[in-house]
């Protein structure tokens, strides 16, 4: 049987087919997410995006999807977690099927909604292009499912947003809203207006530029970030150190070290690295090994995203 798996993120929408007989992923596709440059999306446009993705693939029998967490609907408009206003109703995908008899909220979204009709089991939510689409899962929950965490390890997930994931005393802990890709987009907006793409630069930045970076950076440039006070800052600017290499190296160094207090207090032996950022910035993995020398640092991200691996575990 051939499944279509979709990861609807804040920066990208990733899709891939999965053959249940061969246990094989193929036909991976990535497109920009509408939330990359705005915080809302109307139902009609969402339906078109999902239909277009579905039409790209052939012989699909079932569709499974995971999405960003924390958004809400206001009538026919969905607002992502980037939006200042807070509400608790339907997740991005389930809201499309509100009037269907199969409507429900999966428990991954339970803490983000006041809706009582949620399910722990994955079941049919509705249909896209006459193909059944199943319960809308949480992207972070799928990542956690893929990692097989226990009491001895901790994981950092870095994408548009970032989380620390760990289990202690049989309880799941998810520390959220660390500045990551969304923060980098703020800097890139400035530099791209000058004809410079920081993401291309970050593909080639070396570990020494990060380790030796010496600007003091406050990364909290958006109100939802966990330590936001009054916006981001760049300090310790001196005439000899204010250059693009030191600026971006300092941003990465600060981003890597922002997890330090929680990681150290978790008494972990292993640190798992996951999330799309590790595929885009190669120096992140060796830098984590340098800044966390007492831990066994293991890169879990490869050509198949952790979200997809977790989805397969959940639906198998």
N, C-alpha and C positions, 0 to 999 in steps of 0.2 A: 504494500500500500504506500502511496506517495502523499506526504503531508507538505503543506506550505507553512513555514514558521516565519513570523514577522516580529521584529523588535522596533517598536515605534518610539524613538528617542527624542530628546530635545534638540539635538544637532543633526542626527541622521536617522533615516528609516532603513533598517537592514532587513533583508529577506533572504531565505535560503530554502531549498527543498530538502526533504529528508525521506529516504527510502527505508521503511521499517523492516523490510526483509533483509536488505543488504547492510543495514545499520550504517548508512552512508549519506553524508551531506554533499550537495552539489548546487550549482547555479546560484551562487551567492550574488547578491545585488545590493548596492548602496545608493540611496538618493538623499538629497538634502531634506531635512525636516522643515515644515512650515514654521516651527517654533525656533528655528535658528535665528530669525530676525524679528520675530514678534511673539506675543504671548497668548494669542487667541486663534481659533479656527472654527469656521462654521460647519455644521453637519453636512451640508451639500458638498463642500470641498473635501471633507474627510471621506465621504462615501466615494467620491471620484478617485481619490488617492488609493483607497483600498481596492477599488475595482481595477484600476490601472495596474497595480501590483499583481493582482490575481490573473489578469489577462496575459501577463508576461510569461507565466508558467503554463505547462500543459499537464493533463492527466492528474490533477490534484483532487484527492478525495476529501481531505479535511484541512481546515485552517486553524492554526493556533497562534496566539498573539500575546506579547507582553508589552507593557507601556510604562511610561514615566508615571510616577505616583504624585498625588497631592493636588491635582487640578479639580475643576468643577465646571458644571454647565450652568449658564444663565439663559434660559429658553433654548434657542438653537445655536448658541455660541459656547464653545468650550474654551476656558481659560486655563493655561498651564500653571504649574507651581511658581513660575516666574512672576505671576501677577500679584499685585499688592493685596487685593481683596481676597478674603478667605470665605469659603462656603463649603458645605459638605453635602454632596448629593451623588452624582454618578461619575464613574471613571470615563476616560476618553472613549473607549470602545463600547462599553455597556450602555452608555447614554444613547447610542444610535438605535438601540432595540427596546427602548422604554415601553413602547406600546405593544410589544410582542408577548405572547403567552409564555415564551421561553426566557423572558428578561430575568436577570439576576445579577448580583454583584459577587464576585469571587472574594473569598476571605482575605486574600492578599491586600485588598483595598478597604478592609473593614475599618481600620482606624482613620481613614480619610472620608468616611461617609456616614451619614445618619440613617441610611437605608437599612432596614432590618432584614430584607430579603436577600441574604447572601448565602453562598454555598461553599463548602469545603471541597466537595467533589467537582471535577471538571466535567461540564456538560454543555450541550448545545445552547448557544446564546441567540443565534439567528443565522441568517444566510447572506452570503455575498456571491453574486453571480451563480446562484443556485448551489453553492458549496457551503456546507455547514461550517460556521465559525464558532469556536468554543470559548469558554470562560476567559475573560480578559485577565491575564496574570500580571503581577507586579514585576518590573524588570529587576529590581534589587533582590527580590525573593528568588527569582530564577538564578541569579548569580550565586546566591547563597546555596541553593540546591546543588549547583554544579561543583561546589568546593569540598563538600563532605567535611565541614568544620567539626572540631571537637574542642575539648577544654585546654588543649595545648597550643593552639594556633590562633591566628588573627589574620584577617584579610583587609587589604585596602583596595577599593574599587574606584578607579579614576576615569571619568568620562566628562560629559558636560557638567555634571555634578559629581560629588565624591562622597563615599561613605566608608566607615570602618565597620567590619562585620565580624562578630565573634560569638561564641557560646560559652557561658559560664554557669555552673550549677544547673545544667539542662535548660537554661533560658537563653533565647536568642536576643542578642543586642545589636542594634543598628544605630551607629552614630552618624548623623546626616549633616548635609549642607556645608561641607568643607569647600572652599573656593577651588575651582579646577578649570575645566574647559570654558565655562561661561565667563570666568574672570579673564582668561586669555583672549577671548573674543573682544573684550573691552579694549585691551591694549592693541589688538590687531586692527580695530576700527580706526584708531588714530594713525597707526603706521601705514595701513593700506591706503589712506588718503594721501600719503606721500609716496606711494608706489612701492611699498616694501611689505612683504608678507612674512609675518613673524613665524608662521607655522612651517614655511619652507626653511627658514633659518634654524628652527628648533630640530629639524630632522638631522642636522649636521653638527649641532653644538656638542662639544666634548665634555667629558666628566670633569676635567680640571677647571673649565670655565664655571662650572656649577660649584664645585668644592671650594674654590678660591674666591667666589663672588662675595662682595662686601657691602652692597647696598642693603639698607634696612627697608623692607617692604611690608606694608599692610595690604593684604590681598582682598580684604572685604569691601568689594566695590559694588555689591548689590545688597539690598536690605534683608533678603532672606538668608544670607550667609550667617553662620552660627556665631561669629564674633563681631558682627557689624556694630559700629558705634556711630561714626560720622563720615564714613567713606574711606576709600583707600588712600595710601600715602607712600611716598618715596623719600627716605631720609638717608643721611650720611652722604649726600652728594658732595663730591669734591672735584676740583678741576681736572684731576688725573684719572678719576674712576667712572665718570659719567659717559659711558659709551654703550652701544647696543649689546655687545657681548656680555658686559658686566650686568647690565639691566636685566636681560633675559636669563642669565645665569642666576642672578639673585632671586628672580621670580620663581624659578624652578627649585632653588635651594629652600626658599621659604615654604613653598608648597609641599616639599618632601618632609620638612621638619615640623609642619603643623600637626602631624599625627603623633609626635614623639611622646608627649605626656601620657596619652591614653595607651599607646602601644607598650610603653615601659610598665605602666601600672597593671597591665593585663597579665603579666608574668608568662608571656608566650614563648615557646621555643622556635616556632616557625612563623614567617610572615609571607602570606600569599599575595601576589600582585595580579590584579585583573582589571579589565576595563580597556576601552578602545585607545586611551591615551598612550598606552605602552606600545602600541603598534605605530603610533605617529611620532613619538619622541624616543628614539632608541636609547639615549643616555639615561633614561629614568631608571631602568633596571639596575645597571651598575652603580648608579648614585645611591639608590636605596641600600645596596649592599655595603657601600662605604659608610653611610650615615647610621646604619643599624647593624654594626659588626657582630653583635652578640647573638643575632638571630640567623636562622637558616632561611634565607630569602629565596623564594621560589616563584618564578614567573609562570602564571597559569593561563595567560592569554596567548592564543595562536590564531591561525586563519579562521577558525570557527569560534565566534564569540561565546563567552561564558553563559550569556543569557540563553543561547540556543541549546547548549549542552544541558543547562538546568531544565529547560522546557521539555527536552526529550526524557529526562529522568522523571519528570512529573506526569507525563502522559503515557509512559511505558507501563 
